[in-house]
Amino acid sequence: MQKLYFLFTIILFTAQCLSAQGNYQLALEAMQKSYFPLAIEYFTKTLEQEKNNSDIYYNRALCYVKVEKHQNAITDFLKSIELDKEQPDYYYACSLSESILGYFENSNEHLKHALKLSPNNSEYYYLIALNNYYSRDYKDAIFNYKKVLEIDPQDLRAIYGIGIIHRIERNYKEATHYLNQFLGLIEKDHHLKDEVERLLKEMQKEILEQ
């Protein structure tokens, strides 16, 4: 009787594993084909049997992002981080959703954790700077944009960002320097070319009126 019970337990466990693997594979296939609600459904079924797999939570969170359910995504990203604290992508993905929802401080905290794991990633510094900008913390925004430029001196986003902040603060000399640098690096058909040229002319007029 004990042998039969043991055999039944093994069979049941094997069936559950195969079921979980099958659901996970279906989830990945649905995700690859951009069937995100279906992928979420299969990831959820997988998690019923495999609750401690950080990748499943992470992938389901990515699907939630695609259907713009960022609060759900954050919940899953946080769970993936709880299960595996050594993956910088988990922190970065979580910070993106937090930034979209306006949780700028939380976003920056997760980005700082990501930087500890991947110190030379300019994307992390860029998003910190962007969060600083949206929080109107212009001093820290410029500091972090410059961190981006230490890694990539020709990062157009950082150069433009610094120029715009100096424009907001009416620091015309620095604004002109960075915006002209931006113009010198972009292609002629860049979508911001006309806007930057307009800003430069606007600043020249304001300087003359002082």
LUMRO-815816 format. One line per 5 residues: number of its first residue (from 0); for each residue x, z, y of C-alpha. Coordinates in pm, 1 decimal. Layout:
! LUMRO-815816
NUM = X:Z:Y | ...;
END
This chain:
! LUMRO-815816
0 = 0.0:0.0:0.0 | 283.1:88.9:236.4 | 458.3:-239.4:155.4 | 140.5:-433.9:236.3 | 100.6:-247.9:565.0;
5 = 463.8:-316.7:655.3 | 423.5:-686.1:568.2 | 104.1:-710.1:773.7 | 282.2:-550.1:1071.7 | 564.4:-803.8:1050.7;
10 = 319.8:-1093.9:1027.1 | 119.0:-964.3:1323.2 | 432.0:-910.7:1532.9 | 558.2:-1261.2:1450.3 | 221.6:-1412.6:1541.6;
15 = 222.7:-1228.9:1874.3 | 574.0:-1349.9:1952.2 | 482.7:-1707.6:1868.8 | 168.5:-1676.8:2079.2 | 365.4:-1542.7:2375.3;
20 = 626.4:-1816.8:2341.2 | 353.8:-2079.5:2318.0 | 177.8:-1955.1:2629.9 | 507.6:-1936.1:2815.5 | 597.0:-2292.2:2722.5;
25 = 251.7:-2412.4:2830.5 | 293.9:-2224.0:3158.5 | 631.0:-2388.1:3225.0 | 490.3:-2732.6:3146.7 | 190.6:-2677.0:3375.7;
30 = 425.1:-2553.3:3648.6 | 647.9:-2858.5:3610.3 | 343.6:-3084.5:3649.0 | 228.8:-2888.1:3957.6 | -82.3:-2751.1:3780.6;
35 = -20.1:-2416.7:3942.7 | -354.5:-2237.7:3877.2 | -324.2:-2330.4:3508.6 | 36.6:-2215.4:3501.5 | -67.3:-1881.3:3651.8;
40 = -327.1:-1844.2:3376.4 | -72.1:-1905.6:3100.3 | 190.1:-1680.7:3261.1 | -72.7:-1406.3:3278.3 | -151.5:-1448.5:2908.0;
45 = 219.8:-1432.7:2829.9 | 254.2:-1109.2:3024.8 | -15.6:-947.2:2813.0 | 234.9:-951.9:2527.1 | 567.5:-959.8:2710.1;
50 = 546.2:-719.2:3003.2 | 915.5:-661.3:3068.5 | 1036.5:-1015.5:3127.9 | 1145.6:-1058.8:3489.1 | 1150.6:-1439.1:3465.9;
55 = 779.9:-1454.7:3382.1 | 686.2:-1248.6:3687.1 | 922.2:-1457.7:3900.0 | 778.8:-1787.7:3781.3 | 421.6:-1669.6:3822.7;
60 = 510.6:-1556.8:4174.7 | 646.0:-1904.2:4252.9 | 312.9:-2048.1:4140.9 | 126.4:-1804.1:4365.0 | 341.5:-1927.5:4653.9;
65 = 239.7:-2285.5:4578.9 | -130.3:-2193.8:4603.0 | -57.7:-1985.8:4917.2 | -141.0:-1648.7:4762.5 | 159.9:-1480.0:4914.7;
70 = 45.4:-1121.6:4868.5 | 7.0:-1184.2:4494.4 | 345.3:-1352.3:4497.2 | 509.5:-1051.7:4665.9 | 363.3:-819.5:4402.1;
75 = 516.0:-1031.3:4124.7 | 847.0:-1078.1:4304.0 | 875.5:-701.4:4346.4 | 806.4:-654.6:3975.6 | 1074.2:-909.8:3885.7;
80 = 1319.5:-722.0:4111.9 | 1224.4:-392.6:3948.8 | 1306.4:-540.2:3608.2 | 1627.2:-714.1:3714.8 | 1800.1:-603.7:4034.6;
85 = 2093.0:-843.6:3999.7 | 1920.3:-1174.3:4082.6 | 1961.7:-1278.6:4449.6 | 1697.4:-1551.1:4407.6 | 1434.4:-1283.0:4339.9;
90 = 1509.0:-1107.4:4668.4 | 1523.9:-1432.8:4863.9 | 1196.3:-1567.5:4725.2 | 1024.7:-1236.3:4797.4 | 1161.3:-1236.6:5153.0;
95 = 1018.6:-1583.9:5216.7 | 664.8:-1474.5:5130.8 | 709.4:-1155.2:5332.4 | 825.4:-1357.2:5631.3 | 526.7:-1591.2:5605.4;
100 = 292.5:-1289.3:5613.4 | 478.9:-1138.2:5908.3 | 648.0:-855.2:5716.4 | 975.0:-926.1:5893.6 | 1142.6:-589.3:5836.0;
105 = 1066.0:-595.3:5463.3 | 1186.2:-953.2:5446.0 | 1517.6:-865.8:5609.1 | 1569.3:-567.1:5380.7 | 1536.3:-791.0:5076.1;
110 = 1766.6:-1049.1:5232.3 | 2031.9:-781.6:5286.7 | 2009.9:-696.9:4916.3 | 2048.0:-1067.1:4836.5 | 2357.1:-1085.8:5057.2;
115 = 2520.0:-803.2:4863.0 | 2488.1:-1019.5:4553.4 | 2569.8:-1349.6:4722.7 | 2766.8:-1273.7:5043.2 | 2834.4:-1629.0:5160.6;
120 = 2484.5:-1770.6:5142.2 | 2399.8:-1912.6:5484.5 | 2030.0:-1945.6:5395.2 | 1998.0:-1567.5:5376.6 | 2153.2:-1520.7:5720.0;
125 = 1937.9:-1800.3:5858.6 | 1613.2:-1639.3:5743.0 | 1725.6:-1300.7:5879.5 | 1791.0:-1470.8:6213.9 | 1450.9:-1638.8:6201.2;
130 = 1281.3:-1305.9:6129.5 | 1472.8:-1153.3:6420.5 | 1356.3:-1438.5:6642.9 | 990.0:-1396.9:6549.0 | 1026.5:-1021.0:6609.0;
135 = 1175.0:-1105.3:6952.6 | 1493.8:-928.0:6857.1 | 1701.9:-1198.2:7022.0 | 2034.8:-1014.4:7018.2 | 2028.9:-974.1:6639.0;
140 = 1893.7:-1327.2:6598.3 | 2195.5:-1471.3:6779.0 | 2428.4:-1246.5:6575.6 | 2285.0:-1376.2:6247.8 | 2271.6:-1738.8:6363.0;
145 = 2643.2:-1703.9:6435.1 | 2690.8:-1567.0:6083.3 | 2538.5:-1893.7:5961.8 | 2785.6:-2087.3:6176.4 | 3079.1:-1892.7:6031.0;
150 = 2981.0:-2036.7:5694.3 | 2873.0:-2379.8:5818.1 | 2991.4:-2459.3:6174.6 | 2761.3:-2762.4:6194.5 | 2436.1:-2600.4:6084.3;
155 = 2192.0:-2766.8:6322.7 | 1923.5:-2502.0:6278.7 | 2155.6:-2222.3:6390.7 | 2296.4:-2420.0:6684.2 | 1945.0:-2511.3:6799.6;
160 = 1821.5:-2154.9:6746.2 | 2096.2:-2003.4:6960.4 | 2034.8:-2262.7:7230.8 | 1662.0:-2189.9:7238.4 | 1715.2:-1813.5:7263.4;
165 = 1956.3:-1857.3:7553.1 | 1695.8:-2085.6:7714.3 | 1428.8:-1816.1:7675.0 | 1661.5:-1558.3:7830.3 | 1753.0:-1801.7:8110.1;
170 = 2119.7:-1796.0:8016.2 | 2153.5:-2157.1:8124.1 | 2528.4:-2198.1:8068.0 | 2514.4:-2093.8:7702.1 | 2185.1:-2273.8:7644.0;
175 = 2329.2:-2596.8:7782.2 | 2641.8:-2558.5:7569.3 | 2455.1:-2513.0:7240.6 | 2183.6:-2770.2:7308.1 | 2441.1:-3032.9:7406.6;
180 = 2632.8:-2946.5:7089.4 | 2309.9:-2998.7:6896.9 | 2256.4:-3340.9:7058.8 | 2613.8:-3438.0:6972.0 | 2555.4:-3374.3:6602.4;
185 = 2210.2:-3520.3:6539.3 | 2107.3:-3875.8:6458.2 | 1950.7:-4085.3:6733.4 | 1608.4:-4072.0:6568.9 | 1608.7:-3693.8:6509.0;
190 = 1261.8:-3549.6:6567.8 | 1393.5:-3286.6:6814.0 | 1607.9:-3522.6:7023.7 | 1348.2:-3587.2:7292.3 | 1249.1:-3220.4:7308.7;
195 = 1608.9:-3102.4:7355.8 | 1675.7:-3364.3:7623.0 | 1361.1:-3249.6:7803.8 | 1476.4:-2886.5:7788.8 | 1816.6:-2976.8:7930.8;
200 = 1658.9:-3162.8:8223.4 | 1419.4:-2874.3:8278.0 | 1707.3:-2627.1:8293.5 | 1901.6:-2846.1:8537.1 | 1599.0:-2846.6:8767.9;
205 = 1562.0:-2467.8:8742.3 | 1932.1:-2418.7:8821.0 | 1899.4:-2632.2:9133.6 | 1594.5:-2435.3:9245.2 | 1775.3:-2102.7:9222.5;
END
